[in-house]
Amino acid sequence: MKTRRDFIRSAVLGASATWTLPGFIDRTFAELGDEARDRSTQFTTGKDGTILVVLQLAGGNDGLNTLVPFGDDEYHKARPRLAKKEKDLIRLADGIGLNKSMPFLGSLFKEGRLGVVQGVGYPNPNRSHFVSTSIWETADTTNRANTGWLGRYFDNACEGVDPTVGMSFNKSTPESFGAMRNPGVSLSSPELYRWIHSGGNQAQAEEFFSELNQPGHYDDGPTDGGSIEMAAGGKVGAIAGESNLDFLERVALDAQVSSKKILEIAAKHRTNVQYDGTPVARNLNLVSRMIAGGMPTRVYYVSHGGFDTHNGQINSHDRLLGQLDSALKSFFADLKQQGNDKRVTLMTFSEFGRRVSENASAGTDHGKASCMFVAGGGVKGGLYGKYPSLTDLSQGDLQHTVDFRSVYADLLGAWLKAPNIGKILGGDYKPVGMI
């Protein structure tokens, strides 16, 4: 067992890390004070850089009732109870409409600030929540990579920057953040909300600190390294060369020290924009606080769950889409008030769509291709890709017309200005061209 002195010394010196804890504090939070506004040096993750927000629709969002092919008779035949009529939609193009529960996204589309990607998926799709989510998070359809697509972006494009280059408002590190050197940080949200919205006290903050930045998914993974880099020891979120104990110690101390400053920044921001009390709205509220506070974060990650609609879908799905739409309306209004709206682009994804035909329980089962939304920043609004055929199916599922890695390539290259996109994604993918 290490002594407490050994623990503090090894964690603070960060011998196995390329970014040490003192350097992290100095670089990140020195830039947030008034005295640092005129510094000539701007780090790669600087407060004026572009920002990507990744919003997961967890559970498998039903793309057919989100982006609806109301002009296709096959749609209505396959879904006698669930099919949406034209009057229940926001028309985007001939025969295609947006679920009426999303009026804000409809307005963004009309303003040319929302890109809608049709028929998104990947070859040889998998209907398992776990496997398909992992494929989207790692950008590896073989499901063998031990690093995530965003973690590889951090490693290849953000060398030597702050751990807060990526920030997730989940209880555990998302697999997409898995990196060789810098896996970002994760915040366990319930205690954070309580601390911020109650005015904050030390006891609540300490309770929150202890639950921050839990270790990521552990997997031995392939032994040959594959075409995509693996983190040390197969740990998503690990740094190459560090032991399991060093990994746990670093994560714990980094979380405790950095979270105090993060909480202080979040508590300072005031806005007259009203957010709903839903988890997704609270998470986006926190993201807006981080951005307003000058955090140097390049990527934020939030989730909106409940999309595994096997039964009684019609009301629950509309409700979930309405919650998403309301949260996004508040978020973008907040960013506009801050003057940060042009810096932020938000992307949604879900592990798969649903089957074309409804089931006996007035729901839908796990499918394949679906749709994605990309909003804000430099987005060229419109429909991208081709809507999948409802007659040429793969075992009752839509076949994808756009590989999701083409969307990633667009965001990495045109928005985040990342070099070596082929290395990050494990292959060359033509960007969809919406940025």
C-alpha positions, -999 to 999 in steps of 0.1 A, spaced: 0 0 0 13 34 -8 14 60 19 -7 91 16 25 111 10 34 88 -19 -1 91 -33 -1 129 -33 34 130 -47 28 106 -76 -6 122 -84 6 158 -83 38 151 -102 19 130 -127 50 111 -139 31 90 -164 10 119 -177 19 143 -205 -2 169 -187 6 173 -150 -18 184 -124 -1 218 -116 2 225 -154 -35 217 -158 -45 241 -131 -22 268 -143 -32 266 -180 -69 261 -175 -79 284 -147 -54 311 -151 -71 319 -184 -105 322 -168 -96 351 -146 -99 388 -156 -62 392 -153 -56 367 -181 -79 383 -207 -51 399 -226 -27 370 -226 -11 367 -261 -9 329 -259 -41 310 -267 -40 273 -262 -54 248 -287 -85 244 -264 -87 282 -260 -119 300 -250 -124 314 -284 -122 281 -303 -150 261 -319 -170 237 -297 -188 205 -305 -216 192 -283 -225 155 -287 -260 146 -276 -268 109 -274 -304 98 -278 -299 66 -258 -320 35 -264 -324 36 -302 -344 65 -315 -372 57 -340 -360 77 -370 -391 69 -390 -413 88 -365 -388 115 -361 -381 123 -398 -413 110 -413 -418 98 -449 -455 107 -448 -458 106 -486 -448 69 -487 -478 45 -486 -455 18 -473 -449 38 -442 -486 39 -434 -491 2 -442 -463 -8 -419 -476 14 -390 -514 14 -388 -514 28 -352 -481 47 -351 -479 64 -385 -479 102 -385 -502 121 -408 -491 152 -427 -511 174 -404 -490 161 -374 -457 171 -390 -435 201 -399 -430 198 -436 -393 198 -447 -396 186 -483 -419 167 -506 -432 137 -487 -409 143 -457 -418 160 -424 -404 165 -389 -423 153 -359 -445 182 -347 -431 178 -312 -400 196 -324 -411 231 -335 -377 247 -326 -358 223 -348 -383 230 -375 -376 267 -372 -338 261 -373 -343 241 -405 -362 269 -421 -335 293 -411 -309 271 -427 -292 263 -394 -301 226 -391 -286 198 -411 -307 166 -411 -288 134 -422 -311 107 -436 -305 70 -434 -274 71 -412 -259 38 -402 -229 15 -409 -222 -18 -428 -232 -51 -411 -253 -33 -384 -258 -48 -349 -291 -46 -330 -275 -49 -296 -276 -17 -275 -242 -24 -261 -224 -34 -293 -240 -8 -315 -233 20 -290 -197 9 -288 -194 10 -326 -207 45 -328 -185 56 -298 -153 40 -312 -161 45 -349 -149 9 -354 -175 -15 -370 -154 -45 -359 -160 -35 -323 -124 -41 -314 -110 -7 -307 -102 4 -271 -101 41 -278 -130 63 -289 -133 86 -319 -132 117 -297 -103 103 -276 -83 99 -307 -91 134 -317 -78 146 -283 -47 126 -288 -40 135 -324 -51 172 -324 -49 184 -289 -15 174 -277 -5 188 -243 -38 205 -235 -60 205 -204 -78 174 -193 -110 195 -197 -106 193 -235 -135 169 -233 -162 171 -206 -190 145 -202 -221 150 -180 -225 113 -174 -219 92 -144 -191 74 -163 -167 83 -190 -183 77 -225 -164 52 -246 -159 78 -272 -136 97 -248 -112 67 -245 -77 79 -253 -40 71 -252 -32 102 -232 -61 126 -225 -95 111 -219 -112 143 -207 -133 144 -175 -168 131 -166 -191 147 -140 -217 128 -121 -246 152 -125 -272 149 -97 -249 163 -70 -237 190 -93 -272 202 -99 -280 202 -62 -248 221 -53 -253 248 -80 -290 254 -77 -290 254 -39 -263 281 -38 -236 256 -30 -220 247 3 -188 229 11 -204 197 24 -224 192 -8 -194 200 -29 -173 174 -11 -200 148 -16 -200 156 -52 -162 154 -56 -161 118 -44 -183 106 -72 -166 124 -101 -149 109 -131 -155 72 -126 -131 49 -146 -143 40 -181 -151 6 -196 -125 -21 -191 -118 -46 -219 -88 -66 -229 -95 -59 -265 -75 -71 -295 -38 -80 -290 -26 -69 -324 -36 -33 -320 -59 -33 -350 -61 -3 -373 -71 20 -344 -49 28 -314 -56 11 -280 -53 27 -246 -29 13 -221 -39 -20 -206 -72 -20 -226 -86 7 -203 -108 33 -220 -97 66 -205 -62 54 -196 -28 70 -205 -2 49 -222 23 35 -197 4 39 -164 -6 11 -141 -41 4 -130 -34 20 -96 -19 51 -111 -49 53 -134 -74 53 -105 -53 77 -84 -49 102 -112 -86 101 -121 -97 106 -85 -73 135 -78 -79 152 -111 -116 150 -106 -115 164 -71 -92 193 -78 -107 203 -112 -144 199 -101 -141 226 -75 -132 251 -101 -158 238 -125 -185 242 -99 -174 277 -92 -175 286 -129 -210 270 -132 -223 289 -102 -212 323 -115 -232 323 -148 -266 339 -147 -291 338 -175 -328 348 -179 -333 319 -203 -357 294 -187 -347 257 -189 -371 228 -182 -364 205 -153 -356 175 -175 -322 159 -173 -313 168 -208 -322 204 -202 -303 206 -170 -272 191 -187 -274 216 -216 -278 244 -190 -246 232 -174 -228 231 -208 -239 267 -214 -225 277 -180 -192 261 -188 -190 279 -222 -201 313 -206 -174 308 -179 -147 305 -205 -139 268 -201 -113 257 -228 -133 226 -235 -136 216 -272 -162 187 -268 -191 184 -244 -211 151 -242 -246 148 -228 -273 121 -230 -311 120 -233 -324 85 -226 -356 65 -228 -358 58 -266 -361 20 -263 -398 22 -272 -409 -14 -274 -444 -7 -263 -468 22 -261 -445 43 -282 -467 70 -297 -470 92 -266 -436 84 -250 -417 90 -282 -434 124 -289 -428 134 -253 -391 125 -255 -387 145 -288 -405 174 -272 -381 174 -242 -352 174 -266 -366 202 -287 -374 224 -256 -339 218 -242 -323 228 -275 -344 259 -277 -332 271 -243 -296 261 -250 -293 280 -283 -311 310 -268 -286 310 -239 -257 308 -263 -270 337 -284 -273 359 -253 -237 351 -244 -225 358 -280 -213 322 -283 -239 308 -307 -216 309 -337 -189 289 -318 -210 259 -310 -222 230 -332 -244 203 -317 -247 167 -331 -272 141 -321 -267 103 -325 -285 71 -314 -271 36 -315 -297 24 -341 -332 32 -354 -363 10 -350 -379 -16 -373 -401 -4 -401 -432 -23 -389 -448 -17 -356 -450 -46 -331 -481 -61 -314 -475 -38 -283 -479 -6 -303 -442 -1 -302 -412 -8 -324 -382 -31 -320 -345 -26 -325 -337 -17 -361 -308 -3 -381 -306 30 -400 -320 62 -385 -314 100 -388 -291 126 -372 -293 163 -365 -265 188 -367 -273 223 -356 -257 257 -349 -223 272 -357 -213 269 -393 -239 244 -403 -253 246 -439 -289 236 -433 -308 211 -453 -314 174 -459 -284 153 -465 -282 118 -479 -310 98 -494 -341 86 -474 -338 48 -473 -363 27 -492 -392 12 -473 -395 -17 -497 -358 -27 -501 -353 -37 -465 -327 -58 -446 -345 -83 -424 -373 -58 -419 -350 -28 -413 -340 3 -432 -307 0 -450 -283 29 -444 -274 53 -472 -249 74 -452 -220 60 -431 -220 78 -397 -182 83 -400 -188 106 -429 -207 129 -405 -178 126 -380 -153 134 -408 -172 166 -415 -172 177 -379 -136 168 -372 -122 184 -403 -144 214 -412 -155 223 -376 -128 212 -352 -100 216 -378 -84 182 -369 -55 169 -389 -51 132 -397 -88 125 -399 -81 91 -415 -60 81 -385 -87 93 -361 -115 74 -379 -95 44 -390 -101 51 -427 -109 77 -452 -146 89 -453 -159 116 -475 -175 144 -454 -212 150 -460 -204 187 -466 -228 203 -441 -201 225 -424 
